[in-house]
Amino acid sequence: MLNSERQSPSGAGEQDRRDGTKPGNRFLGRVVACNGSRATIAAVAERGETSLTELWSVGRLISISVGENRVVALVCSMHTASEEWSEETNNTIRIEVELMGEVYIGPDGREEFSAGISRYPYLGAIAHRIRASDLARIYDSKQADSCVIGKLTQDESLDATIHVPSMLAKHFAIVGTTGVGKSTAVTLLLNKAIAADPKLRVLILDPHNEFAAAFPEHAVVIDTDTLELPFWLFRLEELAEVIFRGRPPVAEELDILRDVIPDAKKAFKGGESGLMRRQTEKSSITADTPVPFRMADLLAMIEERIGRLEGRTDKPHLRSLKVRIASAINDPRYHFMFSSNTITDTIQDTIARIFRIPGEGKPVATFELAGIPSEVVNSVASVLCRMAFEIGLWSNGGIHMLVVCEEAHRYVPADPSFGFLPTRQAIARIAKEGRKYGVSLGIITQRPGELDPTILSQCSTVFAMRLANDRDQEIIRSAISNSSISTTSFISSIGNGEAIAFGEAVAVPMRMRFSRVEEARLPRAHGITDRVEEDAPPVDLRSIVSRMRAMNGPDISSFQQSYLAAESAHTLADEEEGWEEPSGEIAPSPAEGMQEPALESYRPDMLPHAPEPVNPQLERFNQIREQILFGQAERDTARHRPPVQPERSFGSPAPEAQRQGSLRESLLKRPLGSIIRK
């Protein structure tokens, strides 16, 4: 709802003569003490009467007349002078107030509100109930494109408004304990933001899968079934987080990845052979460059290093790394990274789908993280936040992006030893530099005390809902300016749906209640309803168990074809160079004399119910590899021995004169599944 839809009470000045109440009822008391920021007001309740004391309430605004000006003050605390209450005699009460600003007459003769105070109250100055017209002036953002998000708690007839561009330009945060309505407030604010800025693109990191129901017309839901986030988009640290399952990576294995991944990317581009040693000159392709590569090339390069004569101390790390990679790519839970399209250059399609460019009328993407393995959630969040910043950076501010982090204390905890460093860096970069490139950040958390204080300090607009923890309350108090600390003194007792809003998007700190959201648009997790419907469909336990076991593996047909095409390209290149079959090749088994199938699986064990491929040459290959690795004396002799044509029957002794390079090229021409030890 824009500024034109705001409710402005007609005749506020006249109506504020308190709707027929006695004029004397506006008189509350007189100032008896005052300093630069606070004042004390004394009032008398005659003979135990409470008609006057009912007008006082902690958190409400009053005004103090000072000449033609009216100083606005917030009630902080109150008590009786004798700390007792008498029903027969007069009771003197003391009210502590915090000075907020003043209403004055401007040069054009109109009354305006200023946060500064030109004339402080004098002793004996009259304190009275604030006028509704003064409340409207105080909370007016004075922006034409303001939006209504609720009502003022003090006066339900007045709208609570915020300036959405100011809220998005310097980030915002919503904090509150569980169940106070944070998700509902996020839904309301995002709907207002989309209405105010049609070019805005919103990415919600949704760990509880609850925002899909909140934006039925504006959102695209991305879950584990529809997600395709290729592994080559991950930087080295992010990919290591996946391979090592969230545990600290082994330094030696990480160095191997840093060496091998650029070569695999060059092999995909076709500029170099898949097993050629890394050249010494500098290259623009690094382990962090978002360029596609094949896991087949990566594993073959690791296998080739294992077969080398030198570097015997690295072989245990190479074998361990190979097992880790094979375990990751064979895990059905990671099919969003190693699916059918992960070895083709789909970066444009991935960006268009996740970040809604151009969007096709749905500017919101709810990224459901609940189905992603917990050990890689941080890595996925790092990729998304980093790419969001880079899109804003390289588009020269042409795309306005908003990243909303639900349960943000998971990704950027206050303790630097917790969390994932690349995720902290990606979110911190958005918080510190994002506003320069049109990338905004929304922080949602129930534990601000566990959130990185640097991230929270970058949020210029904060909506503080009910907080029960003392440490969390202290964090919010430290984020508010000194002149408004008393605003949060009652933050532990406000109701559901209420919040104290302060920062760039509001004129002054205000206590307000969010507008209600339609029942059909309330955020809720899948299947969570207020009541169980009798006609609900029956639960299919087989489907549940299948999902738990990840039985439905990904479709890797395109993956197979891409691998076979690359294998054919290597074969054609070798034939064009005049390469001949070495005389000492491994003798074919009887099974090899039969016609091979047209397609051979890249990873057959990823296919549902696929039988394990039979490899009659595996034992023979292992014998040859053992001779290469450990038969140093025999190899020295074999180097000076003329080549001898071996017998063609399976099980004959291995040819001792076979060159290592010839064996390597021979292995390249074989399917990868037959090379890797099962």
Secondary structure by P-SEA (a helix, b strand, c coil): ccccccccccccccccccccccccccccbbbccccccbbbbbbbbccccccccccccccbbbbbbcccbbbbbbbcccccccccccccbbbbbbbbbbbcbbbbbccccccccccccccccccccccccccaaaaaaaaccccccccccbbbcccccccccccaaaaaaccbbbbbcccccaaaaaaaaaaaaaaacccbbbbbbcccccccccccccbbbbccccbbbbcccccaaaaaaaaaccccccaaaaaaaaacaaaaaaaaacccccccccccccccccccccbbbbaaaaaaaaaaaaaccccccaaaaaaaaaaaaaaaaacccccccccccccccaaaaaaaaaacccccccccccccccccccccaaaaaaaaaaaaaaaaaaacccbbbbbbbcccccccccccccccaaaaaaaaaaacccccccbbbbbbbcccccccaaaaaacccccccccccaaaaaaaaaacccccccccccccccccccccccccccccccccccccccccccccccccccccccccccccaaaaaaaaaccccccaaaaaaaaaaaaaaaaaaaaaacccccccccccccccccccccccccccccccccccccccaaaaaaaaaaaaccaaaaaaaaaacccccccccccccccccccaaaaaaaaaaccccccccc
